Structures are given as structure tokens and as C-alpha cells.
């Protein structure tokens, strides 16, 4: 059975979020994930998490740029994880349109975070999207 992109995205989000709390290597995180039934651990998930970790500094700089009122260290980790995922997909995954990356990020935020976080994530990604649209115009 084929794994849905939404399941790949959600598993990558969970693993990326987990990495914000642990000093374990990415391989140790993947190994631990094998024990968790709710996490899909496919090559696509591994590639997405690895890509996010590889581009982490760049993604964090973009989050800081579009989150004008909050430094990255003041943003709840759950928001950082979802923002990294969305911006990574929008910039580096040609199969994921920017609006889909944003929509899916908002859905993840609605599922895992607080109501105020949804507005924050949507605002940051909206600013990111508007500027990205200007650059591509």
C-alpha cells in the first residue's frame, strides 16, 4: 500500500519536533521511530527530515525574517518544527506547491498546537509566501 504524502509529512514533522528536544543523531532518532506505530518511516520521511536538518540554519533565518516580533528562541518549538517543514517543502520539494505546503502546515498546527499558534504560523507563512511570490514575478 502506498503511503500518503500527508502521512510522510506528519511523520517528518513529529521526528523533526523530537529532534528539537534531543541530542541524539538523526540515525538514532530514526531507529527509535521504528518502535512507534504511529510514525511512518519510509525513504521519503528520512529524506524530508534529513533535508530539514541539513537546511536548518537557512530555514531558521527565514523564520526569523518573517517573524518580525519574535526571535527564533522565543518561538514555541512546535511552531519552529512546522515552519521548518513548510518552508523546506515550499523551497526544495518541486512536487509540493507553496500553497499546499502552507495549508498542510496550518493543518498540522491545528492538530498539535494551540489556537494562537495557528494564527502565528499562518502569518509567518503568509509573509513568506507573499515575498516568494514577488521574487518569482
Buried (B, 14 or more C-beta within 10 A) or exposed (E): EEBEBEBBBBBBBBBBBBBEEEEEEBEEBBEBBEEEEEBBBBEBBBEBBBBBBEBBEBBBEBBBEBBEEBEBEEBBEBBBBBBBBBBBBBBBBEEBEBEBBBBBBBBBBBEBBEEEBBEBBBBBBEBBBEEBEEEEE
